[in-house]
């Protein structure tokens, strides 16, 4: 089965539809699938729900889709660094479901593993727990969180082979692997595609069984908070 496509737009062809649920990798500005997000913007797909740690910044990451009002709901952990995100949320234009970072990552991983729900102590006694099932284990109260299964997962990796085995680099491993796992279709953008069989099996972070389409491209590597000392 062909997995390598010539561009992000080609990789997304026949996949996008209005109102779909997308899981997106990335942590801060690291590991954001920027090529695929730009292609979604150009496609004009709207009323999107995104599960992602954050929404990038105003002009990068999911932030570009907030600018064009293509996103109706975010399932996120962090809303800082993005003025338009905060403006839309505070004005009631954008739905927001807060998730602690570990809970969000586990919801994605659970969905990818066929686990419908799990219990966690994180969020007990806060607004996170409102409306969720509570259960006591060994005298401690837990809340139930549901696994996430998305229509589409978009992720960014460092290397791939033609069968879809992925290698991530450093912080990009935080949310990209679980996001990739939970999509009914997973599309990965990568910096390099190498010959099948050339990757050491012990270095593969996500097996190709989870990845349906791959695109290679040039990526912008931003620094989220550039701090330098005075000369």
Residue, then its C-alpha position, 0 to 999 in steps of 0.5 A: x500500500x502506498x504511503x508516501x505522498x508528494x505534498x501535504x495537500x495530496x496526503x489530505x485528499x479525500x480525508x477532510x470533511x467539515x465538522x471532523x475531529x482531528x488529533x494534532x501532535x506538538x508541544x509548545x512550538x515543538x513537533x507541530x505538523x505545520x505543513x498539514x495544518x497549512x494544507x487544512x487552512x488552504x482546503x477551507x475545512x471548517x467546524x473542526x474539533x481539535x485535540x492538541x496540547x495547545x494551539x500554537x501561537x497566533x500565526x503558527x500551528x493551530x493558531x492559523x486555523x483560529x484566525x480563519x475561524x475554522x475551529x469550533x472546539x479545542x480539547x487542550x491543556x494550555x491556552x497561553x501564548x495565543x491571543x486569538x485563542x484567548x479572545x475567542x474563548x472569552x467572547x464565547x466564539x470557541x468551545x474549550x474543554x480543558x484537560x490536564x496534560x497527562x490526562x490528554x496524552x493518556x486519553x489519546x493513547x487509550x483510544x489508540x489501544x482500544x481502551x474506552x476509559x480509565x480512572x485518574x486522580x488528576x482533576x478530582x475536586x476541580x472543575x475538571x471533574x464536573x459531570x464525570x463519574x467518580x469512583x473510590x479505590x483503596x480509600x482514594x477518589x478517582x474520576x473516569x476519563x474517556x479515550x479519544x478516537x479522532x477522525x484524523x491524526x496529524x503528526x510531525x516526526x523526524x524520520x520515517x521509512x516508506x512503511x510508516x515507521x516513525x522516529x521522533x526527536x526529543x520533545x516532539x515525542x511528548x504528544x505526537x506518538x499518542x496523537x498518531x495512535x488515536x486517529x482512524x487515519x494518521x498522516x505524518x509529515x517528516x523531515x526525512x524518508x529513509x530506505x525501508x529496513x535502514x531504521x534500527x528497530x530499537x530506535x523506532x518510536x511508533x510502528x508503521x501500523x499506525x501510520x497511513x500516509x507520509x509526506x516529506x517537507x521543509x520545516x520551520x524551527x521556531x524558538x518559543x521564548x528566545x532568551x539571550x544575555x546582554x552583550 
